[in-house]
Amino acid sequence: MNHTDLCSGTPITLDQVLDARERRAAIQREMLKDIQRDNTALISFTLNIVGPIKVFPYTILAFEAGLEAIRECLLWLEADITAFREVREVTGYEAFFSVKKESGLARICKIHLTELEETHPLGRLFDIDVLMPDGTKVSRESLGYAGRTCLLCDRPAFLCGRSRTHTAQELVEREISLMRDFFVERFSVHIGLLMQKALFYEVNTTLKPGLVDLMHNGAHTDMDRYTFRDSAYALTSYFIEVTRQGMEFALKEGKEEDLPELFASIRPLGIAAETAMKQATGGVNTHKGMIFSGGILCCALGYDMVSRDAGGSFRLKYANPGEAFPHLETTVRQMLVHLPDDFQRLDTSHAASHGEWLYRQYGITGIRGEAHLGFPSLFHMGYPLFLRVLAHGGSLNEAGCITLLHYMAETEDSNLITRSGYETAAKIRRELKRFLEYASYEEQLAVLPRLDDHFVRNHISPGGSADMLALTYFLYFTGILPCRWD
C-alpha cells in the first residue's frame, strides 16, 4: 500500500492558503488586544503538512494529540488559559490560547513548547508560535535552539525547501509514516491497558461463586487476587502486541478473506504469553482462557480500527474504539472460520487438555465454539445485560455479579464442567437458568452467598464464565455500544 492512499481529503488552492493566513493573523490581532500585559502570551498552533490536502484522518488525530500535549504543558507550568479559539477548515486545523502567569511567560512557554516540538513523536509536525503582548514572536534561535530541520535529512528545513531537495511525494510519505506509527502504537497501548484494567475489575468483582475475589480465594487453593494481578501485568504487553498486529495487518492491505492468516499470526504470541503468565504466577494457570479470547478480541478491534473507504483507500478511524463495534463480531468470525479444524485434528487416543477431553466425550466446544461464532453470548446476552443493570441503577460490581450468573446459566463453561462433572454442571445450569428467568436483580444478588458457599464446599469454579465477564468489562471500558438489546 502506498502511504499516500491514506491522505484522502479535499485539496485546497493557493487563494485558500492565503486567505487562511490572513484569517490567522486577524484572530491573533483580535486576541492580542486583550493581553496587553507583560504576564500574558498568545500561543498559536497548527500542523506542518505538505501538499494540497491539509485535513485527513491522520492530521485530525495529530491535531488532537498536539492540543492534548499543549494543554498538559500549560498545566505543568501552572499557566491559566484565559481564552481559547479553534478553527477547523479544509485549509488546516488551528488553535489559539491566551495564557497568563507571571512576568516573562512568553519566553517560558516558548522554551517548553519548543521542547515539545523536539521530543514529542509528532513534534516535527507541530507548528507552535508564541507571541508576546506586542505581537512579537519569540523565536527558537533567541532561546538558543537551532532552526527546524528537514523531515528527511539533517539540513535546515528552509534550505531544503528553497532548493526543493525533496519531492512533495517524499515529504508526504514521511509525514504519513510519522503519524501512522504514532497512532498505531498509541492505540495498541491504549487497548492493551484497557484489557489489563478489565482483568483487574473481573478479579475484584465480589461476591463471585467459587471464584477468586476480594473476599476469598473461592474454590481455589493455588491462587489469590495477587496471583491474578501478577498475571494481568505479565500479559499486558501481549494484548498490546496483538492489537498492533491487527492494525498492521489492515494497513498492509489485509483483506477480509485473509483474516484466518491474521489469527494464525497471533497464535505463536499466545503461546509465548502463556509462558510469561506461568513465569509470573509460579506455574499457576490464571488467565489461559483470556490469552485466547482476550487476544482475539484485541486483535480484531485493532483490525477494525483501520477501514477502507469506497475508493479503496485506507483510513484510520477516530481514536474511539467504540466506532469499530459494527464490524467486530463479524471480524472475529472471519478470523476463526477454520477454528473447528482444531477439533478434527485432535488425537482421539489422548486428550492434551480438559477442553479436548470434554469435546471427545460430549462434543462440548467451550470458549472455542463461542469464539468461532463471534462471541454471541458476549455481544447479544452478557454485555447488553450488563448495561441494563447499570441503567437500572446498579453499580459496576453488581452488574458484574449479575452478568456472571447469566454466563454461568447460558454458556458451556468447560471449567465448571471439569470441576463438577457433566451431570452436575448441567443441573446447575438448568436450575440457575430457571431461577434467573423470574428473579429480580435484587434477588439475583441475594442468592450469591448461598451459591458461593455451595461452590466452595464442592470445589466448583466457573472460570470460563469469569473470562466472559472480563471480556464484558473490556467492551464497557472501550465505550462500545451493543448493536441490539436482544
Salt bridges, closest charged atoms under 4 A:
GLU30 OE1 - ARG85 NH1 3.16
GLU64 OE2 - ARG88 NH2 2.63
GLU68 OE1 - ARG186 NH2 2.37
GLU86 OE2 - ARG88 NH2 3.14
GLU94 OE2 - ARG23 NH2 3.34
GLU94 OE1 - ARG24 NE 2.59
GLU102 OE1 - LYS101 NZ 3.59
GLU117 OE1 - ARG140 NH1 2.89
GLU117 OE2 - ARG148 NH1 3.30
GLU118 OE2 - ARG140 NH2 2.37
ASP129 OD2 - LYS137 NZ 3.25
GLU173 OE1 - HIS3 ND1 3.60
ASP181 OD1 - ARG180 NH1 2.92
GLU185 OE1 - ARG244 NH2 2.80
GLU202 OE2 - LYS208 NZ 3.70
ASP213 OD1 - HIS216 ND1 3.16
GLU241 OE1 - ARG244 NH1 2.17
GLU248 OE1 - ARG180 NH2 2.45
GLU274 OE2 - LYS278 NZ 3.45
GLU274 OE2 - LYS288 NZ 3.78
ASP309 OD2 - ARG315 NE 3.16
GLU329 OE2 - ARG333 NH1 3.47
GLU329 OE1 - HIS380 NE2 2.87
ASP342 OD2 - ARG267 NH2 2.70
ASP342 OD1 - ARG345 NH2 2.71
ASP342 OD2 - ARG368 NH1 2.99
GLU410 OE1 - LYS433 NZ 3.68
GLU442 OE2 - HIS392 NE2 3.87
ASP452 OD1 - HIS216 NE2 2.92
ASP453 OD2 - ARG457 NE 2.94
ASP486 OD1 - HIS380 ND1 3.88
ASP486 OD2 - ARG484 NE 2.73
